[in-house]
Amino acid sequence: MYKGSCLCGAAKFEVSGALETTDACHCNQCRKWTGHFLASAEVSRDSLSIYGSENLSWHHSSEKVRRGFCSKCGSSLFFDPLDTDKHHWIGISLGAFDTPTGTNLGQHIFVAEKGDYYEITDGLPQNDH
């Protein structure tokens, strides 16, 4: 069981299954949403329980995805693809986990859009998209 929350604790979550794919997304939207890049883990929708959902706000950043954040403190929490037939997962910000995750980043994505103020030098796979 993995547990996590936003900065103020108004929105909490538990994950009963595995943390699947992990990545760091460097796209313009993720950088603006988080202030840097989004490090996240994909989890099965069925394994996620959210508490305090009345404190979540959702921003539809495109026709394909919405992003969930705490409406009280602004913490970036969830990356939610809207095509649930194709995407049986939801992304959770790794920084929001309270418990150790026991995982490592697997790859960097959208590196063609990364900020000019940092370099990626950890040796992980890098994908332009």
N, C-alpha and C positions, 0 to 999 in steps of 0.2 A: 504494500500500500504506500503510495506517495501522497503527500499532502502539500498544499501551498496556499498562498493568499496574495492579495494586493498589499500595498504598503501600509494602509490604515487598518486592514483586517476586515473590512466590510464585505468583501467578496472572497470566499474561500472555495477550495476544490479538493477533491480526492480522486486519485487514479488507482483503480484496482488491478489494471493490467500492465503490460510491459510498455516502457517508453520505446517506441519504434524508431524510425528514422530521426536523426538529429542533424540540424544544419544551421549555418549562419547565413542569413539572407541580407545581401548588401544592396537591394533594390532601393530606388529613390523613396518609395512609399514606406518601406520598413524603416529606413534611416530617419525619415521625418517623424514617423510614429513613435520611435523609441529614443531618438536623439543620437543614435549611432547605428548599429545593425541589430537585427533580431536573431538571437540564438534561441532555437525552439526545438521541441520534441513533438513528434506526431504520436497521438494515442488514439486507440479505438474509441469512437463515440460512446459505445456501450460501456466502456470502463470508466467514464468520467461522470462524477457527481459534482454539481455546483451548489453552493450554499450562499445565500445572500444575493441571489440572481436579480432581486429588485434593485441592487446597487450597481448592476452592470449596464453599460450603454453600448450600443453596437453602431459602428460606422461602416456603411457599405462603401468601401474604397474602390470597388469596381462592380461590374455586373456578375463577377464570378466569386467574390469573396467579401466577407464582412470581418471586422476586427472588433474584439470585445475588450473593453477597458472599464475600470472602476469609475463610476460617476462621481465619487467623493474625492478620491486622491489622484485619479488619472493614470494609475498603473496600467501598462499594456499587458494584457493577459492572454487573449485567445485570437488565433488566426483561423477562421472558419470558412472553408470552401462551401459554396452554396449548392453545388451539384453533389448531393449526398448519395446518389446512385453510383457515382464514379469514385467519390472520395468518402471512404468509411472512417475517416480520421478527422481529428481537429488538432491544430497546433497549439501548444502551450509554451509561453515564454519560460525558458529554463531558469531565469533569474527569479521567477515567482515561486519556485518550489522551496518549501521550508525544510524538507527532509533531504538527506543526500540522495542524489539521483543515481549514482553508480554508473554513469554513462559519460561519454566523451563526444565532442562534435565529430560528425562523420564527413562533412563536406562544406564548402562555401558555394553559395549560389548567387546568381545575378552580379557576379564580380565586375562585369562590364560597367555597372552603375555605381560602383563603390566610391566612397569619398576620396578626395585627393590628399587628405591629411593623414592617412595611415597606409601601411603596407600589410599584406597578408604573407606571413613568413613561417607558418606552422607546418608546412609540408602536406596539408590535407588537400584532397582533390578540389579543384576550382572549376566551376562551370560559369560560362558567360551569361546563361539564362537560368 
